[in-house]
Structures are given as structure tokens and as C-alpha cells.
């Protein structure tokens, strides 16, 4: 089934958007793109294609992938790719929800003004072998009929919509603010796994 997904979804989408697959590692793959936006569009297209294929599969045989995207200098050596950009992308993949796409702050800065994308701020995370925390964002496509500024939707999607508003820390310890925000992020992530439900992005609801 993994070979079928690669043949029908992963490989052709990456090729169509100008990417180059450097290697397949078991159930994973490493690809490079000249454009951060192309990389993110490829990641989202792959996730949509896999989700569509899962609709035709039984509950136990469906597959879900995590995808991480980073931007940075890399070293090309024969048919392999090395560098901090690769390391950070691998960590972003580990932070992504099943069926989701997680990007680094460097990628976010490049694509944040793209009209049809929604972003959820996941906060700063410690990355192994990186000397500073990296801010992470989950990214997904906005509904086709959404309007307004990037990251804000009109609420007119044909899917039922739900928004998770921020929790207020009622205690005296200000350090619990981070914990309260984390609970909201976990709820949003869990709800976003229901493909029939449109979940408003965190950076939209947190303005209220």
C-alpha cells in the first residue's frame, strides 16, 4: 500500500512542483525544492491525495503521514542531502499531527502572506542538535470560499465550523499561561483530524 501511495501521490506531486526526491527511508522520504511555497503546496497536495485514497480503504488499512518543511542551507553529496535545514525538517515532521504539515518559522516568514493558507502557531520547540529553539507552525489550506486576510476565514465553508477560544489562567502562576495555550492547541489538533469539520486557525481565534 505504501508503494501505491508513493506511485499515485507522493512522487508525481513532488515532480510536478519541481521537487527532487533524494532518498526514501523506510516509510519516509526526503525531498528538496527551490521554493519554500512549492514545498508547502506539495506537502498539502500529498496530504489531500492520501486522505482521498484513505476514503476508499478500510479503517485499519488507511495510511496517514506527517510532513515537515524547513528552509536553510544544505549540502548535496552524491544522492544525499545534509545540513541544518534537513535536521530541522526532520524534527518538524516529528511535531506534525498525523495527516498534517508542520513548518519552521523560516518557512512561515516566506509564505505567511499566501492568501489560501491558514497557520496555527505551535510555539517554540527545542530541536535536537540545534542551539536555539525553533518556532513551529502547522499549515493547512483555507476553504475555497474563504475571504479576508491570510489566516482568517469567512466561516462560509460548506463544512460545519468550530473555533476553540483561548483558555484563561485563573491561577496566580503566570507560567501556567503556556500550559493553558497548550491545551487549546491540543484540542485544535485533535479536532482537525476530522476531515468533515472545518477548524478555525488558532491565530484567528486568539485575536478575540
CORWO-V697179 format. One record per residue. N is the residue number from 0. PHI is phi in whole degrees, -180 to 180 (none if undefined). PSI is psi in whole degrees, -180 to 180 (999 if undefined). Layout:
n:N phi:PHI psi:PSI
n:N phi:PHI psi:PSI
//
This chain:
n:0 phi:none psi:-37
n:1 phi:-62 psi:-43
n:2 phi:-62 psi:-38
n:3 phi:-66 psi:-42
n:4 phi:-63 psi:-43
n:5 phi:-63 psi:-42
n:6 phi:-68 psi:-40
n:7 phi:-93 psi:-23
n:8 phi:-124 psi:-62
n:9 phi:-64 psi:-61
n:10 phi:-61 psi:-49
n:11 phi:-67 psi:-34
n:12 phi:-68 psi:-44
n:13 phi:-61 psi:-44
n:14 phi:-65 psi:-41
n:15 phi:-65 psi:-31
n:16 phi:-99 psi:19
n:17 phi:79 psi:17
n:18 phi:-87 psi:164
n:19 phi:-127 psi:122
n:20 phi:-82 psi:121
n:21 phi:-88 psi:-40
n:22 phi:-163 psi:155
n:23 phi:-107 psi:131
n:24 phi:-122 psi:92
n:25 phi:63 psi:-112
n:26 phi:-99 psi:17
n:27 phi:-125 psi:172
n:28 phi:-150 psi:151
n:29 phi:-121 psi:124
n:30 phi:-133 psi:152
n:31 phi:-121 psi:142
n:32 phi:-129 psi:150
n:33 phi:-77 psi:-21
n:34 phi:-125 psi:133
n:35 phi:-62 psi:-39
n:36 phi:-66 psi:-41
n:37 phi:-62 psi:-39
n:38 phi:-63 psi:-44
n:39 phi:-69 psi:-42
n:40 phi:-62 psi:-39
n:41 phi:-64 psi:-44
n:42 phi:-60 psi:-45
n:43 phi:-67 psi:-40
n:44 phi:-64 psi:-40
n:45 phi:-62 psi:-46
n:46 phi:-64 psi:-39
n:47 phi:-65 psi:-43
n:48 phi:-65 psi:-43
n:49 phi:-64 psi:-41
n:50 phi:-62 psi:-40
n:51 phi:-64 psi:-41
n:52 phi:-67 psi:-33
n:53 phi:-66 psi:-26
n:54 phi:-64 psi:-26
n:55 phi:-93 psi:1
n:56 phi:-110 psi:161
n:57 phi:-71 psi:165
n:58 phi:-59 psi:-38
n:59 phi:-81 psi:-20
n:60 phi:-101 psi:-5
n:61 phi:-67 psi:150
n:62 phi:-120 psi:142
n:63 phi:-132 psi:138
n:64 phi:-115 psi:155
n:65 phi:-108 psi:139
n:66 phi:-129 psi:133
n:67 phi:-117 psi:141
n:68 phi:-130 psi:131
n:69 phi:-133 psi:165
n:70 phi:-130 psi:126
n:71 phi:175 psi:174
n:72 phi:-69 psi:140
n:73 phi:-134 psi:163
n:74 phi:-116 psi:125
n:75 phi:-96 psi:124
n:76 phi:-134 psi:106
n:77 phi:57 psi:-119
n:78 phi:-104 psi:29
n:79 phi:-132 psi:164
n:80 phi:-133 psi:133
n:81 phi:-133 psi:168
n:82 phi:125 psi:172
n:83 phi:-62 psi:-33
n:84 phi:-59 psi:-39
n:85 phi:-71 psi:-44
n:86 phi:-60 psi:-45
n:87 phi:-67 psi:-40
n:88 phi:-60 psi:-40
n:89 phi:-64 psi:-38
n:90 phi:-71 psi:-36
n:91 phi:-61 psi:-40
n:92 phi:-60 psi:-42
n:93 phi:-67 psi:-25
n:94 phi:-87 psi:-17
n:95 phi:-69 psi:148
n:96 phi:-74 psi:153
n:97 phi:-55 psi:127
n:98 phi:83 psi:6
n:99 phi:-113 psi:174
n:100 phi:-128 psi:126
n:101 phi:-117 psi:134
n:102 phi:-124 psi:156
n:103 phi:-82 psi:166
n:104 phi:-63 psi:-31
n:105 phi:-63 psi:-41
n:106 phi:-69 psi:-44
n:107 phi:-56 psi:-43
n:108 phi:-62 psi:-30
n:109 phi:-79 psi:-31
n:110 phi:-119 psi:3
n:111 phi:-60 psi:-24
n:112 phi:-90 psi:1
n:113 phi:-67 psi:125
n:114 phi:-66 psi:-33
n:115 phi:-97 psi:17
n:116 phi:-116 psi:145
n:117 phi:-118 psi:143
n:118 phi:-127 psi:142
n:119 phi:-119 psi:121
n:120 phi:-74 psi:119
n:121 phi:-97 psi:2
n:122 phi:83 psi:-179
n:123 phi:-86 psi:139
n:124 phi:-128 psi:144
n:125 phi:-76 psi:129
n:126 phi:-113 psi:130
n:127 phi:-59 psi:133
n:128 phi:70 psi:10
n:129 phi:-115 psi:131
n:130 phi:-81 psi:4
n:131 phi:-146 psi:152
n:132 phi:-64 psi:148
n:133 phi:-115 psi:129
n:134 phi:-78 psi:136
n:135 phi:-121 psi:151
n:136 phi:-137 psi:140
n:137 phi:-91 psi:148
n:138 phi:-135 psi:144
n:139 phi:-153 psi:166
n:140 phi:-78 psi:142
n:141 phi:-78 psi:156
n:142 phi:-59 psi:152
n:143 phi:-61 psi:-27
n:144 phi:-100 psi:12
n:145 phi:-72 psi:150
n:146 phi:-133 psi:172
n:147 phi:96 psi:-166
n:148 phi:-75 psi:162
n:149 phi:-56 psi:139
n:150 phi:85 psi:-4
n:151 phi:-121 psi:131
n:152 phi:-111 psi:159
n:153 phi:-81 psi:-17
n:154 phi:82 psi:9
n:155 phi:-99 psi:18
n:156 phi:-62 psi:152
n:157 phi:-75 psi:-8
n:158 phi:-89 psi:151
n:159 phi:-63 psi:142
n:160 phi:-113 psi:151
n:161 phi:-144 psi:143
n:162 phi:-125 psi:136
n:163 phi:-104 psi:111
n:164 phi:-80 psi:157
n:165 phi:-61 psi:145
n:166 phi:-87 psi:146
n:167 phi:-101 psi:132
n:168 phi:-77 psi:109
n:169 phi:-86 psi:-7
n:170 phi:-87 psi:180
n:171 phi:-91 psi:-9
n:172 phi:-90 psi:110
n:173 phi:-66 psi:-19
n:174 phi:-68 psi:-18
n:175 phi:-76 psi:-9
n:176 phi:-59 psi:-42
n:177 phi:-63 psi:-40
n:178 phi:-64 psi:-43
n:179 phi:-62 psi:-44
n:180 phi:-63 psi:-38
n:181 phi:-63 psi:-37
n:182 phi:-63 psi:-43
n:183 phi:-61 psi:-45
n:184 phi:-61 psi:-40
n:185 phi:-65 psi:-40
n:186 phi:-66 psi:-44
n:187 phi:-61 psi:-44
n:188 phi:-61 psi:-44
n:189 phi:-64 psi:-43
n:190 phi:-67 psi:-32
n:191 phi:-68 psi:-12
n:192 phi:-77 psi:-13
n:193 phi:-88 psi:105
n:194 phi:-67 psi:-21
n:195 phi:-84 psi:-2
n:196 phi:-116 psi:130
n:197 phi:-94 psi:121
n:198 phi:-104 psi:123
n:199 phi:-65 psi:139
n:200 phi:-63 psi:149
n:201 phi:-60 psi:-42
n:202 phi:-71 psi:-10
n:203 phi:-87 psi:-47
n:204 phi:-70 psi:-29
n:205 phi:-74 psi:-4
n:206 phi:-82 psi:-12
n:207 phi:-93 psi:999
//
